[in-house]
């Protein structure tokens, strides 16, 4: 028994030393649950570039859209728990989708280890410019006059782009048809093409098109106006108490050595010391948080409890 205990102790010490001393010894992959070109993808690429320089190793962004992030989540959960495969998660994969998609047959809180929350962003109620409504009040009036006729897209059922729009339609008392896509980029493309009428988008996705007159920004889901969009009112100005936001953060498979998670988190947090990088996040409508492991985990647990109460009574299920 003494030999067995000694062997196990030596093995653990060797693994710890290897993790601390020789890691990373190969490329790291950040799996993104949406297609290229969206807000989460942009944040992942900024993070990957920073980590590659900080850790002196290649960091690859792997886009795996579909099923509200289930495909990407499974890829990370089936990879070794060695810190080489990370998920650029949003609140959708970790908090909301497991409540509405039976295929999420894992416990996101227990099966993922939080690493670092990079930043949060609100959503902008965005319509195609060809609609007659010029502001939020006019859009609500049009939707009420045409119940069941107007459509809104999302990055998938149970995503925050879906739930933020759903909560808006509930507060506004309008009947609209939900059209889920495999990521925000596809929804935005159909909005620009006139195939859907509304999309609750991340600011970075729609600001350029709005500046070009192709889209109309009606209201933002944060509690206060966004400094990058001071002319866009909050939804709360019309419906007091409305507030919805999401976050983008790195998580790893549970069981990954804590020293590796700490190292990754420490390097990502250093992003806040790069003014140019922080500016790029701000330009994308992201409020940098850089919340590391313990606080990030507590935030996730709080949001699971909050959204769980909403979703269990909403009747929303994967379509």
Secondary structure, DSSP 8 states (H G I E B T S, - for coil): -HHHHHHHHHHHHHHHHHHHHT--SS-EEEEESS-TTSHHHHHHHHHHHHHHHHHTS-EEEEE---GGGHHHHHHHHTS-SSSSEEEEEEHIIIIIHHHH-TT--S-HHHHEEEEEEEEEEEEEEEEETTSS--SHHHHHHHHHHTTTT-EEEESSTTSHHHHHHHHHHHHHT---EEEE-SSHHHHHHHHHTTS-SEEEEEHHHHHHHHHTTSEEEEEE-SSS--GGGTTS-BGGGTSTT---EEEEEEEEETTS-HHHHHHHHHHHHGGGG-HHHHHHHHHTT-EEEEEEHHHHHHHHHHHHHHHHHHHHHH-----
